[in-house]
Amino acid sequence: MRKNVVAGNWKMNTNLKEGIHLATEVKKGLAIQPQKCDVILGVPFTHLAAVVDAVEGSDIKVAAEDCASEAKGAYTGEVSAEMVASTGAKLVILGHSERRAYFGETSEILAKKVRLALDNGLGVIFCIGEKLEEREAEQHFNVVETQVKEALFDLSEEDFRKIILAYEPVWAIGTGKTATSDQAQEIHAHIRKVVADKYGEQVAEDTTILYGGSCNAGNAHELFSKPDVDGGLIGGASLAAEKFLPIVEAFL
């Protein structure tokens, strides 16, 4: 049975003190309300160990926002999957559209990162999504299908089950634009069929697929009510507990 998940992605925001405070506020807020979803905080590398400590005693899991495509070596400034795991983090976000667009990450690079993350005991939130021109050309189904197949379909069924997929239309990230709940449902259902065609209906049914792209307290309940939308990967609204917690409550 697949899990409902709300994951924050802080991106390059908050200094260490601010990050610890934010994580603590989220922990406090979750302590006074029942949860019907898993909560994940994706935080900068500098924050990982401290935020793991800050949320200790709760069910919150901590994720890195990326990891290197090499295991170790002379890669100044890179952070390996092994390093991420050593902080106590449980997951890593890979394939975010900003990484693809600004840092040239290809499916080949991402496949290497996924393998290293899994080999080091990390779960993966794997992001997929189309650009505006691809949506307007009605290529969005093909784009997300290719992204999934090229980076993930060499995985065994056992390893694929450690993947959370996050559909994020690039045209909706940080723009205030959001896919309608029907648009989100349509492409989430397509993604699930792509998984089913490779790994079978049961694996597809068990796979969590999140929506990312200007999801907030105002639209979360409608988005999450759709049968193939299992939660959200939350950007800007994850940077304040009073904005993030109501999204978690959308499942109540």
Secondary structure as the mmCIF struct_conf table of DSSP 4:
data_model
#
loop_
_struct_conf.conf_type_id
_struct_conf.id
_struct_conf.beg_label_comp_id
_struct_conf.beg_label_asym_id
_struct_conf.beg_label_seq_id
_struct_conf.end_label_comp_id
_struct_conf.end_label_asym_id
_struct_conf.end_label_seq_id
HELX_LH_PP_P HELX_LH_PP_P1 ARG A 2 ASN A 4
STRN STRN1 VAL A 5 ASN A 9
BEND BEND1 MET A 12 MET A 12
HELX_RH_AL_P HELX_RH_AL_P1 LEU A 16 ALA A 31
TURN_TY1_P TURN_TY1_P1 ILE A 32 ILE A 32
BEND BEND2 GLN A 33 GLN A 33
BEND BEND3 LYS A 36 CYS A 37
STRN STRN2 ASP A 38 VAL A 43
HELX_RH_3T_P HELX_RH_3T_P1 PHE A 45 HIS A 47
HELX_RH_AL_P HELX_RH_AL_P2 LEU A 48 ALA A 54
TURN_TY1_P TURN_TY1_P2 VAL A 55 GLY A 57
BEND BEND4 SER A 58 ASP A 59
STRN STRN3 LYS A 61 ALA A 64
BEND BEND5 GLU A 65 GLU A 65
BEND BEND6 SER A 69 ALA A 74
TURN_TY1_P TURN_TY1_P3 THR A 76 GLY A 77
HELX_RH_AL_P HELX_RH_AL_P3 ALA A 81 SER A 86
TURN_TY1_P TURN_TY1_P4 THR A 87 GLY A 88
STRN STRN4 LEU A 91 LEU A 94
HELX_RH_AL_P HELX_RH_AL_P4 SER A 97 PHE A 103
HELX_RH_AL_P HELX_RH_AL_P5 SER A 107 ASP A 119
TURN_TY1_P TURN_TY1_P5 ASN A 120 GLY A 121
STRN STRN5 GLY A 123 ILE A 128
HELX_RH_AL_P HELX_RH_AL_P6 LEU A 132 GLU A 136
TURN_TY1_P TURN_TY1_P6 ALA A 137 GLU A 138
HELX_RH_AL_P HELX_RH_AL_P7 HIS A 140 LEU A 152
TURN_TY1_P TURN_TY1_P7 PHE A 153 ASP A 154
BEND BEND7 LEU A 155 LEU A 155
HELX_RH_AL_P HELX_RH_AL_P8 GLU A 157 PHE A 160
TURN_TY1_P TURN_TY1_P8 ARG A 161 LYS A 162
STRN STRN6 ILE A 163 TYR A 167
HELX_RH_3T_P HELX_RH_3T_P2 VAL A 170 ALA A 172
BEND BEND8 ILE A 173 GLY A 176
HELX_RH_AL_P HELX_RH_AL_P9 SER A 181 TYR A 199
HELX_RH_AL_P HELX_RH_AL_P10 GLU A 201 ASP A 206
STRN STRN7 ILE A 209 GLY A 212
BEND BEND9 GLY A 213 SER A 214
TURN_TY1_P TURN_TY1_P9 ALA A 217 ASN A 219
HELX_RH_AL_P HELX_RH_AL_P11 ALA A 220 PHE A 224
TURN_TY1_P TURN_TY1_P10 SER A 225 SER A 225
BEND BEND10 LYS A 226 LYS A 226
TURN_TY1_P TURN_TY1_P11 PRO A 227 ASP A 228
STRN STRN8 GLY A 231 ILE A 234
BEND BEND11 GLY A 235 GLY A 235
HELX_RH_3T_P HELX_RH_3T_P3 GLY A 236 SER A 238
BEND BEND12 LEU A 239 ALA A 240
HELX_RH_AL_P HELX_RH_AL_P12 ALA A 241 GLU A 249
TURN_TY1_P TURN_TY1_P12 ALA A 250 PHE A 251
#
